[in-house]
Amino acid sequence: MKRIKIMEGRVEIREAKYSYEFYSDNLNVFVKIYHPGVKGDVTIFTRNDKVGLKADMDMAMVRSGVFLS
């Protein structure tokens, strides 16, 4: 299925500001977080609801190695 961008914005996680984009393929929502100051680096994760989005974004950054847990 084709992913379609449905939203974009900014969020602050651990005192750093990140840009993000939401994509959907009508089954799941995919979130792409752009790392500040690192050209081209992103963290991508999949979620199926909007509850706890900021916490999920934080955990995705920990799993990708951007943050220490």
N, C-alpha and C positions, 0 to 999 in steps of 0.2 A: 504494500500500500504506500501511497505517496504521503510524505509528511508535509503539512501545511503550517506556516507560521501563524499563530493565533494571538500572540502578545509579546511585548518586550518591555523591559524596565530596568530599574536599578534597585539593589538591596545592599544593606550594610551587614556584613558578617565579621565578627571579631574586629571591629573598628576599621575595617577596610571596605571600600565601596566596590561593588561588582555589577557589571551589566549582565542581563540574562535575557534569553529568548525562550518562549514556549512554542513547541511544535506539537501537532496532533496528527495521528493517522486514523482517527475515529475509534481506536481501541484504547490506546494509551496516550499519555502526555509525556513528551520528552523535553527536558530542560537543559539548555546549554548555558553554562556560566563562563563568562570571559574573565580571565585573570588580569588584574590591574598591573600595568607596568611590564608585562611579559607579552611581547608581541606574538599573537597567534595561538597562545596556549588556552585551552578550554577544558572544562570538566563537563561531561554529559551524563545525565542519569534519567531514568524512567520512573514515572509515578502514575497512579491511577485515581488520585483525588487531590484536593487542595488543602486538607487539614495538615497543619504542621509543616508547611512548605519551607519556611526559613530553617527549621531544625533539619529537615531532609537535605537542604542545600549545604548546610554546615557539615553534615555527616558525609555527603558526597565528596566534599573538599578534603576531609580527613582521609577517606578511603583512597583518593587519588594521590595523596602524599603532599598536598599543598599546605595543609595544617597538620600539626602534631596533635594527637588525641589528648 
